[in-house]
Amino acid sequence: MTTQHIGSSLDDFLTEEGVFEETQAQAIKEVVAWQLGQAMKEQGISKARLATLLQTSRTQVSRLLDPTNDITLSSLQRAAAFVGKKVRIELVAENGG
């Protein structure tokens, strides 16, 4: 027996509910925060050490790693550089077109 898809995609549903952009932005923040945390873990860089490198407080580093906070792109770029990464943002066509 085959399963057929019923209804619209999740993106369509979120758009209909008026929360697509907000949900997408939150998902991106969560992925970036996780990636930064993983890079820190792989390189043995603590929050305190990253704070020293960034010349900021440990609290600010915690904010960078918390996807519920709004952080600036420049802060994220600086933190990424200290763990040997860079931030890449690109515009892509909607619907693959």
N, C-alpha and C positions, 0 to 999 in steps of 0.2 A: 504494500500500500504506500503510495507517495503522499507526502504532505505538501499541500499547496499553501502559498502565502496568502493570507487574508488581510485586507486593509492596506494602509499606507506604511511607508518607512518611518523609522524613529525620527529622522530629520523632518519629515512632513508633519508628524504629530507635534513635535516641539515648535515648529513654525506656526502651526495652527493655534497652539496654546500661547504663542507670543513670547516664548522663552528660548528660542533656538540660539540666538547670539549670546545670551547670558550663560546658557548651559555649555556652549562651545568654549567660551572664554574661561569658564571655571575648569573645564576638562584640560585645556591647554596649561593653565596655571598648575594644576595638580601634576601633570606629566613633567613639566619643567622643574618643579620643586623636588619631585622624586628623583629626576636625573641628577640634579645638583647634589642632593643628599647621597646618592649612590657614588658619584665621583669623589665626594669627600671621604666616604667610607673606604673606597678602593685605595685612596692615596693616604689614608690615615690622618686626614686633616679634621681636627675637632672644630666645633663651633667657636670655641675660644681662640683657636689658632687662626681661623678664617677672619674672625673679628679683628685680630691684631694685624693681619695682612691688609685688610680693608680699611684699617684705621677707624674702626667703628666699635660699637658695643656688641656683646654677645646677644643681647636682646634684639638688635637690628638683624643679626644673622638669623636668629630664630624667626623673625618676620619674613625674611627671604625664603625660608624653608616651609612656611605656612601658606598653603594655597588660598586660604580665606582672606589673606591680606592683599591689598593692592600695592604693588611695588613698581618702581620705575624701571624702565628698560636699561638705563645707564647703570643702576645698581646691580641688576641681573648680569649685565655684560661684565662688570668689574669682578663679581663673584665667580662667574664662569671662567674668566681668564686665570684666576688664581688656582683653579683646579684643572687647568690645561684644556679647557673647552671654550667654545664660542657660541654665541646665540645667533641663530639664523632665522630670519623671518622672511616669508615670501607671500606674495599675492598669487592666488591660483584662481582659475576660472571656475565658476560655479557649475555644478552638474557635468563636470568633465569636459565642457565644451569650450 
